Amino acid sequence: MGWDGDDLAGKAEEAFERQQAAADARANRGTSSVEERARSAKFESLRLSRSRIMSQLAAATNPAHRTMLERALQSINDQMEEG
């Protein structure tokens, strides 16, 4: 099994994002409202879903499956932009 540079870069980016999210959470601990925490939790859930779909998309070969994943990814991106 060889090294896939794109996969490795994606994993490094995910690790960085997790570290950044943890740092943000520590910085904001105790200072956020219930609504802010709910919004943050929703964003984290969307981010994780986006990461999972991107991984699946990288491995998908069936055109119909790729189309479905691309639509799901676009939906998540739209939700993340809305805030």
N, CA, C and O atoms as a DFTB+ gen file, in Angstrom:
332 C
 N C O
     1  1       0.852      -1.175       0.000
     2  2       0.000       0.000       0.000
     3  2       0.896       1.234       0.000
     4  3       1.756       1.372       0.870
     5  1       0.708       2.119      -0.949
     6  2       1.534       3.302      -1.067
     7  2       0.969       4.479      -0.291
     8  3      -0.123       4.419       0.275
     9  1       1.747       5.546      -0.286
    10  2       1.317       6.763       0.381
    11  2       0.545       7.612      -0.597
    12  3       0.998       7.823      -1.723
    13  1      -0.589       8.096      -0.202
    14  2      -1.387       8.990      -1.027
    15  2      -1.220      10.393      -0.456
    16  3      -1.720      10.690       0.629
    17  1      -0.523      11.247      -1.183
    18  2      -0.233      12.592      -0.698
    19  2      -1.468      13.396      -0.385
    20  3      -1.503      14.121       0.609
    21  1      -2.513      13.278      -1.243
    22  2      -3.749      14.019      -0.999
    23  2      -4.420      13.532       0.273
    24  3      -4.926      14.332       1.059
    25  1      -4.424      12.220       0.475
    26  2      -5.040      11.663       1.672
    27  2      -4.278      12.110       2.908
    28  3      -4.883      12.469       3.918
    29  1      -2.956      12.091       2.831
    30  2      -2.126      12.509       3.952
    31  2      -2.340      13.993       4.257
    32  3      -2.442      14.380       5.421
    33  1      -2.408      14.813       3.224
    34  2      -2.651      16.243       3.418
    35  2      -4.026      16.475       4.031
    36  3      -4.184      17.339       4.893
    37  1      -5.020      15.708       3.591
    38  2      -6.367      15.837       4.143
    39  2      -6.399      15.477       5.613
    40  3      -7.057      16.143       6.412
    41  1      -5.685      14.420       5.966
    42  2      -5.637      14.011       7.373
    43  2      -4.925      15.057       8.218
    44  3      -5.334      15.319       9.350
    45  1      -3.879      15.652       7.690
    46  2      -3.160      16.697       8.419
    47  2      -4.062      17.912       8.615
    48  3      -4.066      18.518       9.687
    49  1      -4.822      18.267       7.587
    50  2      -5.741      19.401       7.686
    51  2      -6.828      19.125       8.725
    52  3      -7.173      20.001       9.518
    53  1      -7.362      17.907       8.716
    54  2      -8.384      17.539       9.698
    55  2      -7.819      17.631      11.116
    56  3      -8.486      18.135      12.019
    57  1      -6.607      17.151      11.308
    58  2      -5.981      17.200      12.635
    59  2      -5.802      18.656      13.074
    60  3      -6.064      18.995      14.228
    61  1      -5.362      19.500      12.165
    62  2      -5.194      20.917      12.485
    63  2      -6.532      21.546      12.856
    64  3      -6.621      22.304      13.822
    65  1      -7.580      21.227      12.078
    66  2      -8.903      21.786      12.362
    67  2      -9.410      21.324      13.723
    68  3     -10.014      22.110      14.452
    69  1      -9.174      20.056      14.077
    70  2      -9.592      19.556      15.386
    71  2      -8.851      20.298      16.497
    72  3      -9.450      20.670      17.506
    73  1      -7.543      20.513      16.309
    74  2      -6.763      21.233      17.308
    75  2      -7.255      22.673      17.444
    76  3      -7.352      23.201      18.552
    77  1      -7.564      23.302      16.312
    78  2      -8.047      24.680      16.327
    79  2      -9.405      24.765      17.013
    80  3      -9.653      25.678      17.801
    81  1     -10.283      23.808      16.712
    82  2     -11.603      23.792      17.343
    83  2     -11.475      23.594      18.853
    84  3     -12.193      24.225      19.627
    85  1     -10.565      22.724      19.266
    86  2     -10.350      22.494      20.693
    87  2      -9.808      23.751      21.368
    88  3     -10.231      24.099      22.470
    89  1      -8.882      24.425      20.714
    90  2      -8.328      25.658      21.264
    91  2      -9.406      26.733      21.370
    92  3      -9.480      27.449      22.368
    93  1     -10.234      26.841      20.345
    94  2     -11.334      27.811      20.381
    95  2     -12.302      27.489      21.511
    96  3     -12.777      28.387      22.207
    97  1     -12.587      26.217      21.688
    98  2     -13.503      25.801      22.750
    99  2     -12.932      26.149      24.122
   100  3     -13.656      26.616      25.001
   101  1     -11.629      25.918      24.301
   102  2     -10.999      26.254      25.581
   103  2     -11.034      27.760      25.825
   104  3     -11.263      28.212      26.948
   105  1     -10.809      28.521      24.777
   106  2     -10.779      29.976      24.918
   107  2     -12.165      30.526      25.247
   108  3     -12.284      31.525      25.957
   109  1     -13.193      29.891      24.742
   110  2     -14.552      30.397      24.926
   111  2     -15.306      29.704      26.055
   112  3     -16.477      30.005      26.284
   113  1     -14.671      28.798      26.753
   114  2     -15.333      28.038      27.810
   115  2     -15.867      28.990      28.880
   116  3     -15.142      29.831      29.411
   117  1     -17.128      28.834      29.170
   118  2     -17.742      29.626      30.222
   119  2     -18.174      31.014      29.806
   120  3     -18.807      31.717      30.593
   121  1     -17.853      31.430      28.598
   122  2     -18.206      32.778      28.163
   123  2     -19.264      32.776      27.072
   124  3     -19.643      33.842      26.587
   125  1     -19.750      31.611      26.676
   126  2     -20.712      31.576      25.583
   127  2     -22.107      31.270      26.099
   128  3     -22.287      30.623      27.131
   129  1     -23.066      31.743      25.367
   130  2     -24.454      31.494      25.721
   131  2     -24.873      30.114      25.213
   132  3     -24.134      29.454      24.482
   133  1     -26.047      29.704      25.607
   134  2     -26.583      28.418      25.153
   135  2     -26.692      28.413      23.631
   136  3     -26.376      27.413      22.986
   137  1     -27.139      29.528      23.060
   138  2     -27.290      29.610      21.605
   139  2     -25.944      29.502      20.905
   140  3     -25.828      28.837      19.876
   141  1     -24.931      30.151      21.457
   142  2     -23.596      30.090      20.848
   143  2     -23.031      28.680      20.901
   144  3     -22.409      28.217      19.945
   145  1     -23.250      27.996      22.024
   146  2     -22.768      26.615      22.139
   147  2     -23.497      25.706      21.166
   148  3     -22.883      24.825      20.563
   149  1     -24.802      25.909      21.004
   150  2     -25.572      25.100      20.058
   151  2     -25.094      25.354      18.635
   152  3     -24.960      24.418      17.847
   153  1     -24.839      26.607      18.307
   154  2     -24.353      26.963      16.967
   155  2     -22.982      26.346      16.719
   156  3     -22.701      25.843      15.631
   157  1     -22.138      26.391      17.739
   158  2     -20.808      25.807      17.627
   159  2     -20.888      24.293      17.447
   160  3     -20.153      23.724      16.640
   161  1     -21.764      23.650      18.185
   162  2     -21.930      22.198      18.067
   163  2     -22.447      21.824      16.681
   164  3     -22.002      20.836      16.096
   165  1     -23.383      22.609      16.156
   166  2     -23.914      22.344      14.815
   167  2     -22.815      22.503      13.771
   168  3     -22.699      21.685      12.859
   169  1     -22.011      23.550      13.904
   170  2     -20.929      23.785      12.950
   171  2     -19.917      22.646      13.001
   172  3     -19.437      22.195      11.961
   173  1     -19.591      22.179      14.202
   174  2     -18.640      21.078      14.350
   175  2     -19.198      19.816      13.706
   176  3     -18.467      19.076      13.047
   177  1     -20.478      19.571      13.893
   178  2     -21.117      18.410      13.277
   179  2     -21.052      18.507      11.749
   180  3     -20.748      17.524      11.072
   181  1     -21.339      19.694      11.214
   182  2     -21.270      19.896       9.766
   183  2     -19.836      19.715       9.269
   184  3     -19.614      19.127       8.211
   185  1     -18.873      20.214      10.025
   186  2     -17.470      20.091       9.626
   187  2     -17.049      18.630       9.566
   188  3     -16.363      18.217       8.631
   189  1     -17.456      17.850      10.556
   190  2     -17.119      16.434      10.560
   191  2     -17.814      15.691       9.420
   192  3     -17.220      14.818       8.788
   193  1     -19.066      16.038       9.163
   194  2     -19.784      15.426       8.046
   195  2     -19.113      15.764       6.725
   196  3     -18.981      14.916       5.842
   197  1     -18.694      17.013       6.603
   198  2     -18.012      17.456       5.376
   199  2     -16.722      16.663       5.171
   200  3     -16.420      16.231       4.059
   201  1     -15.979      16.480       6.236
   202  2     -14.733      15.729       6.158
   203  2     -14.986      14.284       5.728
   204  3     -14.273      13.745       4.881
   205  1     -16.003      13.666       6.316
   206  2     -16.334      12.279       5.985
   207  2     -16.758      12.164       4.520
   208  3     -16.336      11.242       3.821
   209  1     -17.584      13.089       4.060
   210  2     -18.053      13.047       2.668
   211  2     -16.897      13.281       1.706
   212  3     -16.835      12.649       0.652
   213  1     -15.991      14.170       2.050
   214  2     -14.839      14.411       1.176
   215  2     -13.981      13.151       1.057
   216  3     -13.474      12.846      -0.022
   217  1     -13.819      12.426       2.151
   218  2     -13.061      11.175       2.110
   219  2     -13.759      10.149       1.225
   220  3     -13.122       9.469       0.421
   221  1     -15.070      10.047       1.383
   222  2     -15.834       9.111       0.558
   223  2     -15.782       9.504      -0.915
   224  3     -15.681       8.645      -1.791
   225  1     -15.852      10.798      -1.179
   226  2     -15.811      11.285      -2.557
   227  2     -14.469      10.965      -3.211
   228  3     -14.418      10.637      -4.397
   229  1     -13.394      11.059      -2.451
   230  2     -12.066      10.759      -2.990
   231  2     -11.961       9.301      -3.420
   232  3     -11.207       8.974      -4.337
   233  1     -12.713       8.426      -2.762
   234  2     -12.632       6.996      -3.065
   235  2     -13.740       6.510      -3.997
   236  3     -13.664       5.395      -4.514
   237  1     -14.763       7.328      -4.217
   238  2     -15.924       6.894      -5.001
   239  2     -15.581       6.777      -6.481
   240  3     -14.917       7.644      -7.049
   241  1     -16.043       5.689      -7.095
   242  2     -15.824       5.488      -8.525
   243  2     -17.125       5.447      -9.313
   244  3     -17.124       5.720     -10.513
   245  1     -18.229       5.113      -8.667
   246  2     -19.516       5.046      -9.344
   247  2     -20.028       6.466      -9.580
   248  3     -20.147       7.241      -8.631
   249  1     -20.335       6.823     -10.842
   250  2     -20.770       8.198     -11.142
   251  2     -22.011       8.638     -10.356
   252  3     -22.086       9.786      -9.918
   253  1     -22.976       7.743     -10.175
   254  2     -24.180       8.107      -9.432
   255  2     -23.850       8.374      -7.958
   256  3     -24.396       9.295      -7.350
   257  1     -22.968       7.575      -7.402
   258  2     -22.562       7.767      -6.007
   259  2     -21.790       9.070      -5.863
   260  3     -22.000       9.815      -4.906
   261  1     -20.893       9.350      -6.813
   262  2     -20.134      10.603      -6.780
   263  2     -21.070      11.802      -6.840
   264  3     -20.879      12.782      -6.120
   265  1     -22.089      11.720      -7.707
   266  2     -23.054      12.816      -7.839
   267  2     -23.783      13.048      -6.522
   268  3     -23.956      14.188      -6.093
   269  1     -24.209      11.960      -5.883
   270  2     -24.907      12.061      -4.606
   271  2     -23.999      12.695      -3.550
   272  3     -24.440      13.556      -2.789
   273  1     -22.731      12.269      -3.503
   274  2     -21.789      12.828      -2.540
   275  2     -21.509      14.306      -2.820
   276  3     -21.401      15.102      -1.888
   277  1     -21.393      14.674      -4.087
   278  2     -21.155      16.071      -4.448
   279  2     -22.320      16.949      -4.023
   280  3     -22.119      18.063      -3.539
   281  1     -23.549      16.445      -4.204
   282  2     -24.728      17.205      -3.771
   283  2     -24.751      17.348      -2.252
   284  3     -25.073      18.416      -1.732
   285  1     -24.413      16.280      -1.546
   286  2     -24.375      16.331      -0.082
   287  2     -23.312      17.325       0.382
   288  3     -23.538      18.091       1.319
   289  1     -22.163      17.311      -0.270
   290  2     -21.089      18.229       0.075
   291  2     -21.524      19.679      -0.160
   292  3     -21.253      20.548       0.669
   293  1     -22.193      19.940      -1.278
   294  2     -22.666      21.294      -1.566
   295  2     -23.685      21.748      -0.526
   296  3     -23.670      22.902      -0.097
   297  1     -24.566      20.841      -0.123
   298  2     -25.558      21.172       0.898
   299  2     -24.887      21.541       2.224
   300  3     -25.273      22.511       2.876
   301  1     -23.893      20.768       2.606
   302  2     -23.175      21.055       3.851
   303  2     -22.434      22.376       3.739
   304  3     -22.454      23.175       4.674
   305  1     -21.779      22.618       2.606
   306  2     -21.075      23.892       2.413
   307  2     -22.049      25.066       2.524
   308  3     -21.731      26.085       3.138
   309  1     -23.234      24.921       1.929
   310  2     -24.238      25.984       2.002
   311  2     -24.667      26.233       3.452
   312  3     -24.806      27.381       3.873
   313  1     -24.872      25.169       4.198
   314  2     -25.286      25.300       5.602
   315  2     -24.183      25.962       6.431
   316  3     -24.466      26.762       7.322
   317  1     -22.934      25.625       6.135
   318  2     -21.829      26.221       6.877
   319  2     -21.708      27.715       6.572
   320  3     -21.364      28.498       7.459
   321  1     -21.982      28.114       5.347
   322  2     -21.912      29.523       4.973
   323  2     -23.021      30.327       5.638
   324  3     -22.828      31.490       5.992
   325  1     -24.195      29.694       5.808
   326  2     -25.323      30.391       6.412
   327  2     -25.054      30.693       7.882
   328  3     -25.582      31.653       8.443
   329  1     -24.230      29.861       8.486
   330  2     -23.856      30.102       9.868
   331  2     -24.716      29.351      10.769
   332  3     -24.551      29.428      11.987
